[in-house]
Amino acid sequence: EETKQGFDPEQVEDALLQCCECPHVRVRGFMTMAPHYEDPEKARPVFSQLRELRDKLIFHGIAPDLSELSMGMTNDFEVAIEEGATMIRIGSAIFGDRYT
């Protein structure tokens, strides 16, 4: 979605290292939004890529406090949970479609 911004996976490590230089900033996790698919299983690679990136950064000691993964929405949250989501966004399931 053109209105959404973020980091490409290859930019994340440098961005985290810059954040570590800020004494009052502590990155606790990552957030991603998969494209909307009719089949939620198609979102799995997006979620697993973010989890694997987070796990790599923890393993190498770059960001040991990365405990949160915010990923998954109403249509794909089950897959996101299977891939390690600690936060999900299910507003449409609770409040209904925002475009109606």
C-alpha positions, 0 to 999 in steps of 0.5 A, spaced: 500 500 500 503 506 497 500 510 504 504 505 508 512 506 509 517 501 513 524 498 512 526 493 507 529 487 511 536 489 509 535 496 512 533 493 519 539 492 522 542 499 520 536 502 523 536 498 529 544 500 530 542 507 530 536 506 535 541 503 540 545 510 540 539 513 542 539 513 550 531 514 551 529 509 545 528 502 546 525 498 540 521 492 543 519 489 536 516 489 529 510 490 526 508 488 519 502 488 514 501 482 509 497 484 503 490 482 503 489 475 500 483 471 500 487 465 502 490 467 509 495 461 508 498 466 502 500 471 508 505 466 511 511 467 508 510 475 510 510 473 517 515 468 517 520 472 514 519 477 519 520 472 525 526 469 522 529 476 521 527 478 529 530 471 531 537 472 527 537 479 530 536 476 537 541 471 536 547 475 534 546 480 540 544 486 535 537 487 539 536 482 545 529 485 547 525 484 541 520 480 544 514 483 540 511 481 533 505 485 531 502 482 525 496 479 523 489 482 522 482 479 522 483 475 515 489 472 517 491 472 524 491 465 525 496 464 521 500 470 524 499 467 531 502 460 528 508 464 525 509 467 532 505 474 533 505 476 540 500 482 538 494 481 532 489 487 529 482 484 529 478 491 529 474 489 523 472 482 527 470 486 533 467 493 529 466 491 522 468 493 516 470 500 516 468 501 509 461 500 510 
